[in-house]
Amino acid sequence: MSAALRRHSGRVIALLGVLLVAAVLVSLALGRYPIGPADALELLASRVAPGVGNFSAQQETLFFNVRLPRILLVILVGASLSAAGAAFQGIFQNPLVSPDFLGASQGAALGACVAILAGAGSLAISTSAFVTSLVAVGIVLLVSGRARGNRILVTVLAGIMVKSLFEAGVSYTKLVADPSNQLQAITFWLLGSFSGAKAADLALATAPIAIGLVGLIAMRWRLNVLTMSDDEALSMGVNAPRVRAVAVLFSALVTAASVAVSGLIGWVGLVVPHLARGLVGSDYRHLLPASMLAGATFLLVVDDIARLALTAEIPIGILTSVVGAPFFLWLIVKRGRG
């Protein structure tokens, strides 16, 4: 990569970071009970230096127990889905791959639906969704590891099979759910939302997401090698099948943790990596951090719209589809003309 291109990518990543910080400050201030940017900063400072500012207990509770955990969770989920989508697109050499193609999202959906049927609380629902999501991905990897032939093709086919099985399970839970209570909860979870985000959800998601994202960032230069054939990668001293398996595990981990605490949110992991690729190129040393920053900012802006556009909050999965699908069509048309 030329020095000029590296400088350009560095400036773009820095700009995306500034945009994310600005989006966070605006999001902290927005809400049914507005908190100005200066007050938001003072509230944050009050936890480091007690005595700063003079806020009521209601303001502190709203800020630290409701608004701040939600914003941090949105940032984590947006960065995770975008990073996983970018990684999967390189691992499987397919620009149409998204984080849920290994069945992680459908596995999480089944786990959440079963927990809702059992009358579990929100934390138990998220935990069940996380565990079942990993089980779904584990089945895909087990099947692809035992099958012969093209490993990438076999993994994709196994993912399609597992997705279908878990989707059937979700459909059955909706069939037997109580229409007056459980079915509504299942439907709302499947649409995706951060409306009930709590500090416990943030604590549940932070560790697996941190492990997965740090792992992907640490091996980002190896992701470039995966875009080559296995023989070419081996000539460069990289064991492509092993690196691919590790990258899939990290990507699946962040996807499972994200879906478990947010529900099904589509298009972020498909659209944002394409946008980042147009800004910084295909080198994963720059593409991965750019995707994470852009994904976090995008989902944060969409979540602000979801909670403020109408009197009742709009499920964020609906808005990401409304924004993501036309934007992806625009990208296809633009690339075709180029």
C-alpha positions as CSV (number, residue, x, y, z in Angstrom):
1,M,0.0,0.0,0.0
2,S,1.4,3.4,-1.0
3,A,2.1,6.1,1.6
4,A,-0.5,8.4,0.1
5,L,-3.2,5.7,0.4
6,R,-2.2,5.0,4.0
7,R,-2.4,8.6,4.9
8,H,-5.9,8.8,3.2
9,S,-7.1,5.8,5.1
10,G,-5.7,7.2,8.4
11,R,-7.6,10.5,7.9
12,V,-10.8,8.7,7.0
13,I,-10.6,6.5,10.2
14,A,-9.8,9.6,12.3
15,L,-12.9,11.4,10.8
16,L,-15.1,8.4,11.5
17,G,-13.8,8.5,15.1
18,V,-14.8,12.1,15.4
19,L,-18.2,11.5,13.9
20,L,-18.7,8.7,16.5
21,V,-17.8,10.9,19.4
22,A,-20.1,13.6,18.1
23,A,-22.9,11.1,17.7
24,V,-22.4,9.9,21.3
25,L,-22.6,13.4,22.7
26,V,-25.8,14.2,20.7
27,S,-27.3,10.8,21.7
28,L,-26.6,11.4,25.4
29,A,-28.5,14.7,25.1
30,L,-31.5,13.4,23.2
31,G,-34.5,11.9,24.8
32,R,-37.9,12.5,26.3
33,Y,-36.1,14.3,29.1
34,P,-33.4,16.3,27.4
35,I,-29.9,16.6,28.9
36,G,-27.7,19.2,27.3
37,P,-24.2,18.2,26.0
38,A,-22.6,20.2,28.8
39,D,-24.7,18.5,31.5
40,A,-23.9,15.1,29.9
41,L,-20.2,15.8,30.2
42,E,-20.6,17.0,33.8
43,L,-22.6,13.9,34.7
44,L,-19.8,11.7,33.2
45,A,-17.2,13.8,35.1
46,S,-19.1,13.5,38.4
47,R,-18.3,9.8,38.5
48,V,-14.6,10.5,38.3
49,A,-14.6,13.6,40.5
50,P,-17.5,13.5,42.9
51,G,-19.0,16.9,43.6
52,V,-18.9,18.1,40.0
53,G,-22.3,19.5,39.0
54,N,-25.5,19.6,40.9
55,F,-27.9,17.0,39.6
56,S,-31.0,15.4,41.0
57,A,-31.2,11.7,41.8
58,Q,-33.7,11.3,38.9
59,Q,-31.3,12.8,36.4
60,E,-28.5,10.6,37.5
61,T,-30.7,7.5,37.4
62,L,-32.0,8.3,34.0
63,F,-28.5,9.0,32.6
64,F,-26.5,6.2,34.2
65,N,-29.0,3.4,34.4
66,V,-31.0,4.0,31.2
67,R,-29.4,6.3,28.6
68,L,-25.7,5.6,28.9
69,P,-26.0,1.7,29.0
70,R,-28.2,1.9,26.0
71,I,-25.8,4.0,24.0
72,L,-22.8,1.9,24.9
73,L,-24.7,-1.2,24.0
74,V,-25.7,0.2,20.6
75,I,-22.0,1.1,19.9
76,L,-20.8,-2.4,20.8
77,V,-23.5,-4.1,18.7
78,G,-23.0,-1.8,15.7
79,A,-19.2,-2.2,15.8
80,S,-19.5,-6.0,16.2
81,L,-22.0,-6.6,13.4
82,S,-20.0,-4.5,11.0
83,A,-16.6,-6.1,12.0
84,A,-18.1,-9.6,11.7
85,G,-19.7,-8.8,8.3
86,A,-16.4,-7.4,7.0
87,A,-14.5,-10.5,8.2
88,F,-17.0,-13.0,6.8
89,Q,-17.0,-11.3,3.4
90,G,-13.2,-11.7,3.2
91,I,-13.1,-15.2,4.8
92,F,-15.6,-16.6,2.4
93,Q,-14.7,-14.4,-0.6
94,N,-18.3,-13.3,-1.0
95,P,-19.5,-9.7,-0.9
96,L,-23.1,-10.8,-0.1
97,V,-22.2,-12.6,3.1
98,S,-23.6,-11.1,6.4
99,P,-22.9,-12.0,10.0
100,D,-26.0,-14.3,10.3
101,F,-25.2,-16.6,7.4
102,L,-23.8,-19.3,9.7
103,G,-27.0,-19.5,11.7
104,A,-26.0,-17.3,14.6
105,S,-29.0,-15.0,14.4
106,Q,-31.5,-17.8,14.0
107,G,-29.9,-19.8,16.8
108,A,-30.2,-16.8,19.1
109,A,-33.8,-16.3,18.0
110,L,-34.7,-19.9,18.9
111,G,-33.0,-19.6,22.3
112,A,-34.8,-16.3,23.1
113,C,-38.2,-17.7,22.0
114,V,-37.8,-20.8,24.1
115,A,-36.8,-18.7,27.1
116,I,-39.8,-16.4,26.5
117,L,-42.1,-19.4,26.4
118,A,-40.6,-20.6,29.7
119,G,-41.4,-17.2,31.3
120,A,-37.8,-16.2,31.8
121,G,-36.6,-12.7,32.6
122,S,-34.7,-10.4,30.3
123,L,-31.2,-11.5,31.4
124,A,-32.1,-15.2,31.1
125,I,-33.5,-14.6,27.6
126,S,-30.3,-12.9,26.5
127,T,-28.2,-15.7,28.0
128,S,-30.3,-18.4,26.4
129,A,-30.0,-16.6,23.0
130,F,-26.3,-16.3,23.4
131,V,-25.7,-20.0,24.2
132,T,-28.1,-21.2,21.5
133,S,-26.4,-19.0,18.9
134,L,-23.1,-20.5,19.7
135,V,-24.6,-24.0,19.4
136,A,-26.0,-23.2,16.0
137,V,-22.6,-22.0,14.8
138,G,-20.9,-25.0,16.4
139,I,-23.2,-27.4,14.4
140,V,-22.2,-25.6,11.2
141,L,-18.5,-25.9,11.9
142,L,-18.9,-29.5,13.0
143,V,-20.7,-30.4,9.8
144,S,-18.3,-28.5,7.6
145,G,-15.3,-30.1,9.4
146,R,-16.5,-33.6,8.7
147,A,-17.6,-33.1,5.1
148,R,-15.4,-33.5,2.1
149,G,-15.0,-31.1,-0.8
150,N,-14.6,-27.4,-1.0
151,R,-14.5,-26.2,2.6
152,I,-16.0,-22.8,1.9
153,L,-18.8,-24.2,-0.1
154,V,-19.6,-26.9,2.4
155,T,-19.6,-24.3,5.2
156,V,-22.1,-22.1,3.3
157,L,-24.4,-25.0,2.6
158,A,-24.2,-26.2,6.2
159,G,-25.1,-22.6,7.3
160,I,-28.1,-22.6,5.1
161,M,-29.2,-26.0,6.5
162,V,-28.8,-24.9,10.1
163,K,-30.6,-21.6,9.5
164,S,-33.6,-23.5,8.1
165,L,-33.7,-25.9,11.0
166,F,-33.6,-23.1,13.6
167,E,-36.1,-20.9,11.6
168,A,-38.5,-23.9,11.8
169,G,-38.0,-24.0,15.5
170,V,-38.8,-20.3,15.8
171,S,-41.9,-20.8,13.7
172,Y,-43.1,-23.6,16.0
173,T,-42.6,-21.4,19.2
174,K,-44.7,-18.7,17.6
175,L,-47.4,-21.3,16.8
176,V,-47.6,-22.6,20.4
177,A,-47.1,-19.2,22.1
178,D,-49.9,-17.5,24.0
179,P,-51.3,-14.9,21.5
180,S,-52.2,-12.4,24.3
181,N,-48.7,-12.3,25.9
182,Q,-45.9,-14.6,24.7
183,L,-46.5,-14.1,21.0
184,Q,-46.2,-10.3,21.3
185,A,-42.9,-10.7,23.3
186,I,-41.5,-13.1,20.7
187,T,-42.5,-10.8,17.8
188,F,-41.0,-7.7,19.4
189,W,-37.7,-9.5,20.2
190,L,-37.4,-10.8,16.6
191,L,-37.8,-7.2,15.3
192,G,-34.8,-6.1,17.3
193,S,-34.7,-3.3,19.9
194,F,-32.6,-1.6,22.5
195,S,-35.6,-0.3,24.5
196,G,-35.0,-2.5,27.5
197,A,-31.2,-2.2,27.5
198,K,-29.8,-2.4,31.0
199,A,-26.4,-2.4,32.6
200,A,-26.8,-6.2,33.0
201,D,-27.1,-6.6,29.2
202,L,-24.0,-4.5,28.7
203,A,-22.1,-6.6,31.2
204,L,-23.3,-9.8,29.5
205,A,-22.2,-8.6,26.0
206,T,-19.0,-6.8,26.8
207,A,-16.6,-9.7,27.5
208,P,-17.4,-11.9,24.5
209,I,-17.5,-8.9,22.2
210,A,-14.2,-7.6,23.5
211,I,-12.6,-11.0,23.0
212,G,-13.9,-11.3,19.5
213,L,-13.1,-7.8,18.3
214,V,-9.6,-7.8,19.8
215,G,-9.0,-11.2,18.2
216,L,-10.1,-9.9,14.8
217,I,-8.1,-6.7,15.0
218,A,-5.0,-8.7,16.1
219,M,-5.2,-10.9,13.0
220,R,-6.5,-8.3,10.5
221,W,-3.4,-8.5,8.2
222,R,-4.0,-12.3,8.0
223,L,-7.6,-11.6,6.8
224,N,-6.0,-10.1,3.7
225,V,-4.2,-13.4,3.0
226,L,-7.5,-15.2,3.2
227,T,-8.7,-13.5,0.0
228,M,-6.0,-15.5,-1.9
229,S,-6.1,-19.2,-2.5
230,D,-4.9,-21.6,0.2
231,D,-1.8,-22.4,-1.8
232,E,-0.8,-18.8,-2.2
233,A,-1.4,-18.2,1.5
234,L,0.8,-21.2,2.4
235,S,3.6,-19.8,0.3
236,M,3.4,-16.7,2.5
237,G,3.7,-18.8,5.6
238,V,0.0,-18.6,6.6
239,N,-2.1,-21.8,7.3
240,A,-5.3,-20.5,5.6
241,P,-7.7,-23.2,7.0
242,R,-6.5,-22.6,10.5
243,V,-6.6,-18.8,10.2
244,R,-10.1,-19.1,8.6
245,A,-11.4,-21.2,11.5
246,V,-10.1,-18.8,14.1
247,A,-11.5,-15.8,12.3
248,V,-14.9,-17.5,12.0
249,L,-14.9,-18.3,15.7
250,F,-14.1,-14.7,16.7
251,S,-16.7,-13.4,14.2
252,A,-19.4,-15.8,15.5
253,L,-18.6,-14.9,19.1
254,V,-19.3,-11.2,18.5
255,T,-22.4,-11.9,16.4
256,A,-23.8,-14.2,19.0
257,A,-23.2,-11.7,21.8
258,S,-24.7,-8.9,19.8
259,V,-27.9,-10.6,18.7
260,A,-28.4,-12.0,22.2
261,V,-28.8,-8.5,23.7
262,S,-30.4,-6.7,20.7
263,G,-32.6,-9.2,18.8
264,L,-32.4,-9.5,15.1
265,I,-30.9,-6.5,13.4
266,G,-30.3,-6.9,9.7
267,W,-28.3,-5.1,7.0
268,V,-25.7,-3.5,9.3
269,G,-23.2,-6.3,8.8
270,L,-23.8,-6.3,5.0
271,V,-24.1,-2.7,4.1
272,V,-21.5,-1.0,6.4
273,P,-18.5,-3.0,5.3
274,H,-19.2,-2.1,1.7
275,L,-19.4,1.6,2.7
276,A,-16.1,1.3,4.6
277,R,-14.5,-0.5,1.7
278,G,-15.4,2.4,-0.6
279,L,-13.8,4.8,1.9
280,V,-10.6,3.1,2.8
281,G,-10.1,0.2,0.3
282,S,-10.0,-3.5,0.9
283,D,-6.9,-3.7,3.1
284,Y,-8.2,-5.2,6.4
285,R,-5.7,-3.2,8.4
286,H,-7.8,-0.2,7.6
287,L,-11.1,-1.8,6.6
288,L,-11.8,-3.4,10.0
289,P,-11.4,-0.3,12.2
290,A,-13.3,1.8,9.6
291,S,-16.2,-0.7,9.5
292,M,-16.3,-0.8,13.3
293,L,-16.5,3.0,13.6
294,A,-18.9,3.4,10.8
295,G,-21.2,0.6,12.1
296,A,-21.3,2.0,15.6
297,T,-22.1,5.5,14.3
298,F,-24.7,4.2,11.9
299,L,-26.6,2.1,14.4
300,L,-26.4,4.9,17.0
301,V,-28.1,7.4,14.6
302,V,-30.7,4.8,13.6
303,D,-31.4,4.1,17.3
304,D,-31.9,7.8,18.0
305,I,-34.5,7.9,15.2
306,A,-36.1,4.7,16.6
307,R,-36.6,6.1,20.0
308,L,-37.6,9.7,19.1
309,A,-39.4,9.6,15.7
310,L,-42.8,8.6,17.1
311,T,-44.5,8.5,20.5
312,A,-44.0,4.7,20.6
313,E,-40.5,3.4,19.9
314,I,-39.9,1.8,16.5
315,P,-38.1,-1.6,16.5
316,I,-34.7,-0.8,15.2
317,G,-34.6,-3.9,13.0
318,I,-37.4,-2.3,10.9
319,L,-35.4,0.9,10.4
320,T,-32.1,-0.8,9.5
321,S,-34.0,-2.6,6.8
322,V,-35.7,0.5,5.5
323,V,-32.3,2.4,5.4
324,G,-30.0,-0.5,4.5
325,A,-31.9,-2.1,1.6
326,P,-32.2,1.0,-0.6
327,F,-28.6,2.0,0.3
328,F,-27.3,-1.4,-0.7
329,L,-29.2,-1.1,-4.0
330,W,-27.6,2.3,-4.6
331,L,-24.2,0.8,-3.9
332,I,-24.9,-2.0,-6.5
333,V,-26.0,0.5,-9.1
334,K,-23.0,2.8,-8.4
335,R,-20.5,0.0,-8.6
336,G,-22.1,-1.3,-11.8
337,R,-21.8,2.1,-13.5
338,G,-18.2,2.4,-12.3
